[in-house]
Amino acid sequence: MKIDVRRNILEANQKLALENAEFFKANRVLAVNVMASPGAGKTSTILATIERLAPQASFKVIEGDIASSIDTDKIAARGIAVLQINTGNMCHLDAPMIGRVLQRFDYDAPSILFIENVGNLVCPAEFGIGADLNIVIASVPEGHDKPAKYPAIFMKSDAILLNKIDSRDSEEFDRPLFLETTQGLNRSAPCFEISCRTGAGLDAWCGWLLEKFQAKCL
């Protein structure tokens, strides 16, 4: 008899992801799973978003990394509630990892929880964590071909952020092709072109996220 171990793992993970989702609902939390390759700007985007929306929402962050607490220390220095998950050799966060730390936050007010997944464009797309929104960040220096090479993560995202649009590499970046590819993969996901360094495009992204937060939590 053939036993599909991978299928069993994914099914068990999905069961716990649904439990996480119920926890978020009960505690008035909008959970945002932030996925990207290393260096695309996950932490910078989270911090820039919190800076703009801080008067209108409470925030929490879970940082996922294979090792170190570099990004967690950066977020904590801003006075933001943050928890670190080090995965060791695992290339993604999963539902059990998230479920084990949720009770360590306070939930006195409606909040947005950013979950910064491990830098990877493959595994995070396969393992649900119970988030309300799945966000993928691409960046201009990475090149315009990432959606074509890693389609699953773009197909499963609720929004796509194209970061570092101020980059000096932008002349080699085929913007129309990037947008055409992402729209072909996921027509329902808006694409926000942003720069965390200059602030370009962040108002549109933050406005969209705020609407999602208010619709669920207020």
C-alpha positions in Angstrom: 0.0 0.0 0.0 1.3 3.4 -1.0 1.3 6.0 1.8 1.4 9.6 0.6 3.4 11.2 3.4 3.5 14.6 1.8 -0.3 14.7 1.4 -0.7 13.7 5.1 1.6 16.5 6.2 -0.2 19.1 4.1 -3.6 17.9 5.4 -2.5 18.0 9.0 -1.0 21.5 8.5 -4.3 22.7 6.9 -6.3 21.5 9.9 -4.2 23.6 12.2 -4.2 26.5 9.8 -8.0 26.6 10.1 -7.7 26.6 13.9 -5.3 29.6 13.6 -7.9 31.3 11.4 -10.6 30.9 14.0 -8.2 32.3 16.6 -7.6 35.4 14.5 -11.3 35.9 14.0 -12.1 35.5 17.7 -9.4 38.0 18.6 -10.2 40.6 15.9 -6.9 40.1 14.1 -6.2 40.6 10.4 -3.3 38.2 9.8 -1.1 39.0 6.8 1.4 36.4 5.5 4.3 38.3 3.9 6.2 36.2 1.4 9.2 37.0 -0.7 12.7 36.0 -1.7 15.6 37.1 0.5 16.4 40.8 0.1 13.1 41.8 -1.6 12.2 44.1 1.3 9.8 42.2 3.6 10.9 43.9 6.8 11.2 47.3 5.2 7.7 47.0 3.8 6.2 46.0 7.1 7.9 48.8 8.9 6.9 51.4 6.3 3.3 50.2 6.4 3.1 50.3 10.2 4.6 53.8 10.2 1.8 55.0 7.9 -1.1 53.1 9.6 -0.1 53.3 13.2 -2.7 55.9 14.2 -5.5 53.7 12.7 -4.6 50.2 13.9 -2.6 48.2 16.4 0.2 46.0 15.1 2.0 42.8 15.9 4.7 41.0 14.0 6.0 37.4 13.8 9.4 37.1 12.2 10.3 33.8 10.6 14.0 33.1 9.8 16.1 30.0 9.5 18.5 31.6 12.0 19.2 34.9 13.8 17.0 37.7 15.2 18.3 40.6 13.1 14.9 41.7 11.8 13.2 41.1 15.1 15.7 43.3 16.8 15.1 46.0 14.2 11.3 45.9 14.7 11.5 45.7 18.5 13.7 48.9 18.4 10.6 50.7 17.0 8.5 49.6 20.0 6.4 47.1 18.0 5.3 43.9 19.6 7.3 41.1 17.8 8.1 37.4 18.2 10.8 35.4 16.6 10.5 32.0 15.1 13.7 30.3 14.0 13.0 27.3 11.7 16.4 25.7 11.7 16.7 24.0 8.3 13.0 24.5 7.3 12.5 26.9 4.4 9.0 28.1 5.5 6.7 28.8 8.4 3.8 26.4 9.0 0.6 26.4 10.9 1.9 24.6 14.0 4.7 27.1 14.4 2.3 30.0 14.3 -0.2 28.4 16.6 2.4 27.8 19.3 3.2 31.5 19.7 -0.1 33.2 19.3 -1.0 33.2 23.0 2.2 35.2 23.7 0.6 38.4 22.3 -2.0 40.6 24.0 -5.2 41.2 22.1 -6.7 44.2 23.8 -7.6 45.9 20.6 -8.3 45.0 16.9 -4.9 44.5 15.3 -3.0 43.7 12.1 -0.5 40.8 12.5 2.2 40.7 10.0 3.8 37.3 9.6 7.1 37.6 7.8 7.7 34.2 6.3 11.1 32.7 5.6 12.8 34.2 2.5 11.7 31.8 -0.2 9.5 31.8 -3.3 8.6 28.0 -3.2 7.7 26.4 0.1 5.7 29.2 1.7 3.2 28.9 -1.1 2.4 25.3 -0.1 2.0 25.6 3.7 -1.0 27.6 4.8 -0.8 29.3 8.2 -4.4 30.5 8.6 -3.7 34.1 7.4 -6.5 36.3 6.1 -4.2 37.7 3.4 -1.2 36.2 1.5 1.1 38.9 0.1 4.0 38.3 -2.1 6.7 41.0 -2.6 8.9 41.1 -5.7 11.6 43.7 -6.3 13.1 45.3 -9.3 16.7 44.1 -8.8 15.4 40.5 -8.8 14.3 40.9 -12.4 11.0 40.7 -14.1 11.0 36.9 -14.6 10.2 35.9 -11.0 6.4 35.4 -11.6 7.2 33.1 -14.6 9.7 31.1 -12.6 7.7 30.8 -9.4 4.1 31.0 -10.5 2.5 29.2 -7.5 3.2 31.9 -4.9 1.9 34.6 -7.2 -1.2 32.6 -8.0 -2.0 32.1 -4.3 -1.5 35.8 -3.3 -4.2 38.3 -2.5 -1.9 41.2 -3.5 1.4 41.6 -5.2 3.9 44.3 -4.2 6.6 45.3 -6.6 9.3 46.9 -4.4 12.3 49.1 -5.1 10.8 50.8 -8.1 13.4 53.6 -7.5 16.3 51.1 -8.1 19.0 52.0 -10.6 18.4 48.5 -12.1 15.0 49.6 -13.3 16.1 50.3 -16.8 16.7 46.6 -17.3 13.4 45.6 -15.6 10.6 44.9 -18.1 7.7 46.4 -16.2 5.0 45.6 -18.8 6.1 42.0 -19.0 6.1 41.7 -15.2 2.6 43.1 -15.0 1.4 41.0 -17.9 2.7 37.8 -16.3 1.3 38.5 -12.8 -2.1 39.4 -14.3 -2.1 36.3 -16.3 -1.4 34.2 -13.2 -3.8 36.0 -10.9 -6.1 38.6 -12.3 -7.9 39.2 -9.0 -4.7 40.3 -7.1 -3.9 44.0 -7.3 -0.3 44.9 -7.9 1.1 47.8 -5.9 4.4 49.4 -7.2 6.2 50.8 -4.2 9.5 52.1 -2.9 10.1 51.8 0.9 13.1 54.2 0.5 11.2 57.1 -1.2 7.7 56.2 0.0 6.3 56.0 -3.6 3.2 54.0 -3.9 2.8 53.2 -0.3 -0.3 55.2 0.2 -2.3 53.1 -2.3 -1.0 49.8 -0.7 -1.8 51.0 2.9 -5.2 52.2 1.8 -6.0 48.8 0.4 -4.8 47.0 3.6 -6.7 49.4 5.9 -9.9 48.6 4.0 -9.3 44.9 4.6 -8.6 45.5 8.3 -11.7 47.7 8.8 -13.9 45.2 7.0 -12.9 42.3 9.2 -12.0 43.8 12.6 -14.1 47.0 13.1 
